[in-house]
Amino acid sequence: MGHDYLSEFARRYVAEGRAEGFIEGLTEGLSKGLTKGRTEGRTEEAARALLTVLRVRGLAVSATARERILAHKDLERLGLWLEKAAVGSAADLVFDHELI
């Protein structure tokens, strides 16, 4: 951008540097994207598992709580709620009034 490299030597090494930078950037971007995708997938699955346990146990969940569960992004908290849902006697006890 604004620089004209006159020698073949300079043009070749600038092109190689750009190609290496492109490959490194692409690799890093793909890695971060895969990690983010896996995390989002695990979170979505935990939310669905929680709703399944509540449904199978006959514990009523309001539409609002259902939406909030599905939108929740904290995998650790979803796991805690899932554990409580397995033994809780009512949905509001599972969430400690956080969602209901």
VENNORBEL-V697229 format. One record per residue. N is the residue number from 1. RES is the residue in one letter. OMEGA is omega in whole degrees, -180 to 180 (none if undefined). BURIAL is + if it has 24 or more other ideal C-beta (glycine too) atoms within 12 Angstrom, else -. Layout:
n: {N	N}
res: {RES	RES}
omega: {OMEGA	OMEGA}
burial: {BURIAL	BURIAL}
//
This chain:
n: {1	2	3	4	5	6	7	8	9	10	11	12	13	14	15	16	17	18	19	20	21	22	23	24	25	26	27	28	29	30	31	32	33	34	35	36	37	38	39	40	41	42	43	44	45	46	47	48	49	50	51	52	53	54	55	56	57	58	59	60	61	62	63	64	65	66	67	68	69	70	71	72	73	74	75	76	77	78	79	80	81	82	83	84	85	86	87	88	89	90	91	92	93	94	95	96	97	98	99	100}
res: {M	G	H	D	Y	L	S	E	F	A	R	R	Y	V	A	E	G	R	A	E	G	F	I	E	G	L	T	E	G	L	S	K	G	L	T	K	G	R	T	E	G	R	T	E	E	A	A	R	A	L	L	T	V	L	R	V	R	G	L	A	V	S	A	T	A	R	E	R	I	L	A	H	K	D	L	E	R	L	G	L	W	L	E	K	A	A	V	G	S	A	A	D	L	V	F	D	H	E	L	I}
omega: {180	180	173	178	-173	-176	176	178	-179	-180	-179	-178	175	179	178	179	178	180	179	179	178	-180	179	180	179	180	180	180	178	-180	179	179	178	179	180	179	178	180	179	179	178	180	178	-180	178	179	179	177	178	179	178	180	179	-179	-178	179	178	179	-176	178	179	178	179	179	178	179	-180	178	-178	-180	-176	-175	-177	-177	-180	180	178	177	178	178	179	177	179	-179	-179	-176	-176	-179	178	-178	-179	176	178	-173	-179	178	180	-175	-170	none}
burial: {-	-	-	-	-	-	-	-	-	-	-	-	-	-	-	-	-	-	-	-	-	-	-	-	-	-	-	-	-	-	-	-	-	-	-	-	-	-	-	-	-	-	+	-	-	+	+	-	+	+	+	-	+	+	-	-	-	-	+	-	+	-	-	-	+	+	-	+	+	-	-	+	-	-	-	-	-	+	-	-	+	+	-	+	+	-	-	-	-	-	+	-	-	+	+	-	-	-	+	-}
//
